[in-house]
Amino acid sequence: MIGQLHSVVIDAPDAYALATFYADLLGMEVSKGSPGDDWVVVTGQGYRLAFQQAPDLRPPDWPDRERPQQFHLDVRVADIGEAEPKALALGARKLPGGGGDFRVYADPVGHPFCLVWDAA
């Protein structure tokens, strides 16, 4: 082993705003950075996400192959009926696609993420 994963870093035109979205979505907290900072970190439950200022970000446009997703996060939820309205209220947008145990959304910047659950 050479090293261990330290952070997943996500570009955003407003690093603090997107960090706050994910902190609220995942029950984490902003642990480093404030509005206007170029680098913001959220932590909680043993995880760390970082957000860096990218004012010229050209966001993905799922499912357009000309502007691919670049990456996505899978967020496990216990109850999709409860989780979806909360994610939408935070600023998520539902996207086409999904299956028996996941639905696809975009964060406020346009990065896709999925809410996933165990379909019984």
C-alpha positions, 0 to 999 in steps of 0.5 A: 500500500502506498497511502490511504484515501484522505478526501474526495474533492469536488469542484464547485463555483461556490465551494462553501454553498456546495459543502453546506448542501452535502453536510446537510444531505449527509448529516455531516458538518462544515469543519474547515472553511467559510463563505468565500473560501477556496477550500471547504471541508465537511466531516462526520461519521469517519468520512471527509469530503472537500470542496474547491472553488472552480468558478469556471466549472462546466457542470455535467448534464446527466445523461448527456455524453458530451458533458459526462458525470465525471464522478458521482456519490451513492448515498445509502438511505433507509427510506426513499419516501422519506429521503427524497423530499428532504434531498429536494428541499435542500436543492437537489434535482431529480434526474432521469434514470434509476432502478429498483434500488436507486434514484438519480439526482443532481446536486445544486451545481449539477453533479449527479448523485444517487440515493440507494436503498435495499429493495426487499 
